[in-house]
Amino acid sequence: MKNFVNIQNTQFRIPLNSSPEYDGGDAVILRLLAMFGVRNRLELGEVLGVSSGTFATWKTRNTTPFELLIRIHLATGVPMEYLCFGHEDETVDLMKYGVSKKTEYVDGEVISVEDRLATYRLPSIKISSIENGHLKPNAEICTDKSFMRMAGIEGIDSDLVIKESGQLLFINSNETSVSNGRYLFAINDTYQIGDLRMLPDGHVYLFHAGDKYQVDPNTTKIHGKVVSVLETV
C-alpha cells in the first residue's frame, strides 16, 4: 500500500497511465536515415530488414514502429528517448556497441566476432607491470563505468593499471600536474612509480628512502597519478 501511495503522489517526466505523443511516420523515417547515414529508404530497408511498402504504410498512417525502435536501441545503445521523440541537438554514438566483422587477432589468435560482442557492454582497462624500466602489458580486463569512477579513472586509452608487489595501482592519466602523491613517471623513458611533491620553492621533488631529489622537467615526464590501490591479501 505504501508503494502504491508513493507512486500515485509522484509526477514522472512521462505519464505512466497515458501514452505520450511519440513521433511516427515520416519524422521517424527521416531520423533513421540521418542517424544511419544512408542515402535513401532502399538502403535503410536493407540495413533494418524493412520493405519499402512498410515504410510507405508508416508514412501514410503516421505509425510509430515500436518494435523496430526497441531493436535499434538494444543493438546500438542509442537512447529510446531520442528514437521516439528526437532531440536534434543530441549526438548519438551509433557504433558504440558494434564490432567489426573483419578478422582480428590477439597474441596471434583469432578473436571471433562473438567473443568481441560478448564484452561489448563493458569498457576495459589495461594492466601492465614495470620491468627494467619498461611498461610490459600483462592483461586487459573488462569492468564497468561505475567501478572506474569509484577507482578514480575515466577509462580512456591512456589510463593504466600497474601491477606491483601484489597491488593494482590505478593511474589517472589526466593528473599530470604534480601536487603531492604517488605518480607514474619516466626519466629518459625509464618508468617508475614514486612519491612526488611540489614544495613551496616551486620545484617538484622525488622522495625516496628518507631523501629527496629535485626532478628535472626536461628529462622527466609525468604519466599520471595513482588515485586508487587494489591490494591482494
C-alpha positions in Angstrom: 0.0 0.0 0.0 2.8 2.4 0.8 4.5 2.0 -2.6 1.1 2.5 -4.3 0.5 5.7 -2.5 4.1 7.0 -3.2 3.7 6.2 -6.9 0.3 7.9 -7.0 1.8 11.0 -5.5 4.8 11.1 -7.9 5.0 13.1 -11.1 7.1 11.3 -13.6 8.6 13.1 -16.7 6.4 10.9 -18.9 2.9 9.9 -17.5 2.6 6.2 -16.7 -1.1 6.0 -17.3 -1.3 7.6 -20.7 0.5 7.5 -24.0 2.7 10.5 -24.9 2.8 11.9 -28.4 5.5 9.7 -29.9 7.0 10.7 -33.3 5.9 8.5 -36.1 5.7 8.1 -39.9 8.0 10.4 -41.9 9.6 12.0 -38.8 10.9 8.6 -37.6 12.0 7.5 -41.1 13.9 10.8 -41.7 15.5 10.5 -38.2 16.7 6.9 -39.0 18.0 7.9 -42.4 20.1 10.7 -40.8 21.2 8.5 -37.9 22.4 5.6 -40.0 23.9 7.9 -42.7 22.3 6.0 -45.6 21.3 7.7 -48.9 17.7 6.5 -49.2 14.9 4.3 -47.9 16.1 1.4 -50.0 19.5 1.3 -48.2 17.7 1.9 -44.8 15.4 -1.0 -45.5 18.3 -3.3 -46.3 20.0 -2.3 -43.1 16.9 -2.8 -40.9 15.1 -5.6 -42.8 12.1 -3.4 -43.7 10.4 -3.3 -47.1 9.7 -0.1 -49.0 6.0 -0.9 -48.7 6.2 -0.9 -44.9 7.9 2.5 -44.9 5.1 3.8 -47.1 2.5 2.4 -44.7 4.3 4.0 -41.7 4.2 7.4 -43.5 0.6 7.2 -44.6 -0.6 6.1 -41.1 1.9 8.1 -39.1 2.9 4.8 -37.5 5.5 4.6 -34.6 7.4 1.4 -35.3 7.9 0.5 -31.6 9.5 -3.0 -32.1 12.0 -1.6 -34.6 13.0 1.3 -32.3 13.4 -1.2 -29.4 15.6 -3.4 -31.6 17.7 -0.4 -32.6 18.1 0.7 -29.0 19.2 -2.8 -27.9 21.6 -3.2 -30.8 23.2 0.2 -30.7 22.6 1.7 -27.3 21.0 4.8 -28.9 18.6 6.2 -26.2 14.9 5.3 -26.7 14.0 9.0 -25.9 16.0 10.1 -28.9 14.4 7.4 -31.1 10.9 8.2 -30.0 11.0 11.9 -29.7 14.3 13.1 -31.2 16.4 15.9 -29.8 18.2 17.1 -32.9 21.0 18.7 -30.9 21.9 15.4 -29.2 24.9 13.5 -30.5 24.3 9.7 -30.7 27.0 7.1 -31.0 25.6 4.6 -33.4 28.7 2.3 -33.3 29.0 2.2 -29.5 28.2 -1.5 -29.2 29.3 -2.6 -32.7 32.4 -4.6 -33.6 34.0 -5.1 -37.0 33.2 -8.3 -38.9 36.8 -8.3 -40.1 39.2 -10.9 -38.6 41.1 -9.6 -35.5 44.0 -11.2 -33.7 45.3 -11.0 -30.1 48.6 -12.7 -29.4 48.4 -14.5 -32.7 45.0 -16.0 -32.1 41.8 -15.2 -33.9 39.2 -13.4 -31.7 35.8 -14.2 -33.1 33.0 -11.6 -33.6 31.0 -13.5 -30.9 33.8 -13.2 -28.4 34.2 -9.5 -29.0 30.4 -8.9 -28.8 30.3 -10.8 -25.5 32.2 -7.9 -23.9 30.7 -5.0 -25.9 28.9 -3.6 -23.0 31.9 -3.4 -20.7 34.8 -0.9 -21.1 38.2 -2.3 -20.5 41.4 -1.2 -18.7 44.9 -2.2 -19.4 47.1 -3.9 -16.8 50.9 -3.5 -17.1 53.9 -4.1 -15.0 57.2 -2.2 -14.9 60.1 -4.5 -15.8 63.6 -3.0 -16.2 62.1 0.4 -16.5 59.8 -0.6 -19.3 56.0 -0.9 -19.3 55.1 -4.5 -20.1 51.4 -5.3 -20.9 50.0 -8.1 -18.7 46.3 -8.2 -19.4 43.2 -6.2 -20.3 40.2 -6.6 -18.1 36.6 -5.7 -18.6 34.9 -3.6 -16.0 32.1 -1.1 -15.8 31.9 2.7 -15.6 30.7 2.8 -12.0 33.8 0.8 -10.9 36.1 3.1 -12.9 34.5 6.2 -11.3 35.0 4.6 -7.9 38.6 3.9 -8.7 39.2 7.4 -9.9 39.9 6.8 -13.6 37.9 7.6 -16.7 38.7 4.5 -18.8 40.4 6.4 -21.6 43.1 4.7 -23.6 45.9 6.4 -21.7 44.6 5.3 -18.2 46.6 2.4 -16.8 46.6 -0.1 -14.0 50.1 -1.0 -12.8 50.7 -4.4 -11.1 53.3 -4.0 -8.4 54.1 -6.2 -5.4 50.6 -7.7 -5.1 48.9 -4.4 -5.7 47.0 -2.9 -8.6 47.7 0.8 -8.9 45.1 2.7 -10.8 46.7 5.6 -12.8 44.6 8.6 -13.8 46.4 9.9 -16.9 44.8 13.3 -16.7 46.5 14.1 -13.4 50.0 15.1 -14.7 50.5 18.3 -12.7 52.3 17.2 -9.5 50.9 18.3 -6.2 51.5 15.5 -3.7 51.2 11.7 -4.0 52.4 8.7 -5.9 52.9 9.1 -9.6 53.8 7.1 -12.7 56.6 8.9 -14.4 59.5 8.3 -16.7 63.1 9.7 -16.6 64.6 9.4 -20.1 61.9 6.9 -21.0 62.6 4.7 -17.9 59.4 4.2 -16.0 58.9 4.0 -12.3 56.3 4.7 -9.5 57.4 7.2 -6.8 56.3 9.7 -4.3 56.4 13.2 -5.8 55.7 16.5 -4.2 55.8 20.2 -5.2 57.4 22.2 -2.4 57.0 26.0 -1.8 60.1 26.7 -3.8 58.1 25.8 -6.9 60.1 22.7 -7.7 59.0 19.1 -7.8 60.9 16.5 -5.7 61.1 12.8 -5.6 61.1 11.4 -2.1 62.7 8.1 -1.6 64.2 6.3 1.5 64.2 9.5 3.6 66.0 11.5 0.9 64.6 14.0 -1.7 65.8 14.6 -5.2 64.8 17.5 -7.4 63.0 16.4 -10.6 64.3 17.8 -13.9 61.3 18.6 -16.0 63.5 18.4 -19.2 64.1 14.7 -18.6 61.1 13.6 -16.7 57.6 13.0 -18.0 54.6 12.5 -15.6 52.2 9.9 -17.0 49.6 10.1 -14.3 48.8 9.9 -10.6 48.0 6.8 -8.5 44.4 7.5 -7.5 43.4 4.1 -6.1 45.0 0.9 -4.9 43.5 -2.6 -5.0 45.5 -5.0 -2.8 45.5 -8.8 -2.6 45.7 -10.4 0.8 
